[in-house]
Amino acid sequence: MQTIDEPDWDHALTISVTPASLARALFATATSVHTGWSSCVEESVTISDLLAIDERNGNHARLVEQEFSEEEDPDVHWHDWAVEIRIGEAFVTGHWQIQVSTAPLDWEWCSREAEAAFDKATLLVGKRTRRAMTIEEEPETLPDKSQRH
């Protein structure tokens, strides 16, 4: 019998991860966290979608931005950063949600928190992220506290 000194780099490793452990480790600052057997992402309201997938088994980490209105009050608009993790058949999703009219500082905080969770989640599927620059369009209206001189 031949002994191998080191494990092969492609040797599958097995760990036990629960939805609760993912929620505690990745989604501690999220507005809400839930599990499901399917994705809760509403494609019709999606603004951006980043997907890191393990091609061997279909597991994935996903960062999605969505904007939607409440059914009860269509004048209230929400922005949602969702980090979705699919392992096997289970989905675990954390959401960071704010009203669209919320101050830019709150937008930055939600964006940073969701991106940090996504960065960590991509490691579960053997991927990593790197930063890129984006260009945003100028807002149509000034913030509530803006003054013109």
Backbone torsions as a table, in degrees:
resi	resn	phi	psi	omega
1	MET	NA	128.7	-177.4
2	GLN	-93.0	135.3	178.1
3	THR	-98.6	134.0	177.9
4	ILE	-96.6	128.4	-176.2
5	ASP	-67.8	-35.0	-176.9
6	GLU	-136.0	149.5	174.9
7	PRO	-66.2	147.4	175.8
8	ASP	-66.1	144.4	-178.5
9	TRP	-61.9	-25.4	-179.9
10	ASP	-97.5	8.6	177.3
11	HIS	-65.5	127.2	-179.2
12	ALA	-70.5	133.7	175.9
13	LEU	-105.9	144.9	-178.6
14	THR	-120.0	129.8	174.9
15	ILE	-133.4	159.5	176.4
16	SER	-101.4	121.2	178.7
17	VAL	-127.9	134.9	177.9
18	THR	-112.7	158.8	174.2
19	PRO	-55.7	-38.2	179.4
20	ALA	-64.1	-40.3	-179.6
21	SER	-69.2	-36.2	175.4
22	LEU	-64.8	-42.9	-179.6
23	ALA	-62.1	-44.2	179.7
24	ARG	-66.8	-41.2	-175.2
25	ALA	-78.8	-34.4	-172.1
26	LEU	-112.3	-29.7	-169.6
27	PHE	-117.2	29.0	-176.3
28	ALA	-60.8	-31.2	-177.5
29	THR	-98.8	1.7	-176.4
30	ALA	-66.6	151.5	175.7
31	THR	-66.7	-40.6	176.5
32	SER	-151.4	154.9	178.6
33	VAL	-137.9	139.6	177.5
34	HIS	-151.4	166.5	175.9
35	THR	-115.7	165.7	176.7
36	GLY	-171.8	171.9	176.9
37	TRP	-98.2	-1.3	176.5
38	SER	-148.6	167.2	-178.7
39	SER	-71.9	144.2	175.7
40	CYS	-96.4	-0.3	-177.4
41	VAL	-67.5	129.5	178.2
42	GLU	-96.9	102.5	-174.0
43	GLU	-57.4	-32.6	-175.9
44	SER	-69.9	-17.4	179.5
45	VAL	-114.0	10.6	-178.1
46	THR	-76.5	132.9	177.8
47	ILE	-99.7	-43.2	177.8
48	SER	-145.2	155.2	-174.1
49	ASP	-151.3	114.6	175.2
50	LEU	-111.9	133.1	-176.4
51	LEU	-130.4	127.2	172.2
52	ALA	-114.2	117.2	-173.2
53	ILE	-122.5	141.5	171.2
54	ASP	-89.5	105.7	-174.3
55	GLU	-62.6	-22.4	-178.1
56	ARG	-71.2	-32.8	-173.3
57	ASN	-135.0	-2.6	178.1
58	GLY	83.4	-3.1	175.3
59	ASN	-62.1	147.3	179.8
60	HIS	-150.7	161.7	168.7
61	ALA	-121.7	139.4	-172.7
62	ARG	-142.2	135.5	174.3
63	LEU	-116.0	118.0	-176.3
64	VAL	-126.0	135.4	170.5
65	GLU	-107.8	134.3	-179.2
66	GLN	-134.2	151.9	170.7
67	GLU	-130.4	135.3	-176.7
68	PHE	-152.2	166.3	176.9
69	SER	-112.1	154.6	176.2
70	GLU	-74.1	141.9	178.1
71	GLU	-65.9	-38.8	-178.2
72	GLU	-72.1	-31.6	-178.4
73	ASP	-138.3	89.2	-175.4
74	PRO	-63.5	-11.3	178.3
75	ASP	-82.6	-10.4	179.0
76	VAL	-96.3	116.2	-177.4
77	HIS	-110.2	138.1	-177.8
78	TRP	-118.8	147.8	170.4
79	HIS	-114.4	134.9	-174.8
80	ASP	-130.6	126.2	169.6
81	TRP	-102.3	118.5	-179.0
82	ALA	-117.3	130.3	172.1
83	VAL	-110.3	116.9	-176.4
84	GLU	-111.9	130.9	175.8
85	ILE	-118.4	126.8	175.0
86	ARG	-115.4	120.2	174.4
87	ILE	-126.4	115.3	-175.0
88	GLY	64.0	-126.1	-179.0
89	GLU	-91.0	-12.4	-172.0
90	ALA	-94.1	141.6	174.0
91	PHE	-114.0	135.3	172.6
92	VAL	-125.3	124.7	-173.8
93	THR	-130.6	132.9	172.7
94	GLY	-110.8	139.0	-179.0
95	HIS	-120.9	138.7	169.2
96	TRP	-117.9	110.5	-173.4
97	GLN	-122.6	138.0	173.6
98	ILE	-142.5	159.2	174.3
99	GLN	-71.2	144.9	-177.7
100	VAL	-57.1	-32.1	-177.8
101	SER	-79.2	0.5	-178.9
102	THR	-67.7	153.0	-177.5
103	ALA	-58.7	147.6	-179.9
104	PRO	-55.5	-32.3	179.1
105	LEU	-60.2	-40.4	178.0
106	ASP	-68.1	-35.6	176.0
107	TRP	-61.4	-46.1	-179.4
108	GLU	-60.9	-42.5	-178.8
109	TRP	-63.8	-48.5	179.7
110	CYS	-60.8	-43.5	179.7
111	SER	-61.2	-46.5	179.5
112	ARG	-61.8	-43.6	-178.5
113	GLU	-64.8	-44.0	179.5
114	ALA	-66.1	-42.4	179.0
115	GLU	-63.9	-39.0	178.3
116	ALA	-64.2	-41.1	177.5
117	ALA	-64.9	-40.7	178.5
118	PHE	-64.4	-42.7	177.2
119	ASP	-52.9	-46.8	-178.8
120	LYS	-70.9	-39.0	-177.9
121	ALA	-65.3	-32.5	-179.7
122	THR	-63.3	-26.5	177.5
123	LEU	-62.8	-28.9	179.2
124	LEU	-64.9	-23.5	-180.0
125	VAL	-111.0	17.8	175.1
126	GLY	72.7	27.5	-179.7
127	LYS	-122.3	173.0	173.6
128	ARG	-144.9	163.0	-178.4
129	THR	-113.7	161.7	170.7
130	ARG	-141.8	156.1	-175.5
131	ARG	-77.9	149.1	174.3
132	ALA	-139.7	160.4	178.2
133	MET	-93.4	146.1	174.7
134	THR	-129.7	156.2	176.9
135	ILE	-111.0	127.1	178.1
136	GLU	-102.3	146.4	175.3
137	GLU	-73.2	152.3	178.1
138	GLU	-66.1	135.5	-179.8
139	PRO	-63.6	148.5	-178.1
140	GLU	-73.3	-29.8	-179.1
141	THR	-123.7	155.9	176.6
142	LEU	-80.1	152.6	174.9
143	PRO	-58.4	155.0	-176.2
144	ASP	-53.2	-36.1	-173.8
145	LYS	-92.0	8.6	-179.2
146	SER	-73.0	145.7	176.8
147	GLN	-130.7	146.0	174.4
148	ARG	-106.4	136.0	-179.6
149	HIS	-109.6	NA	NA
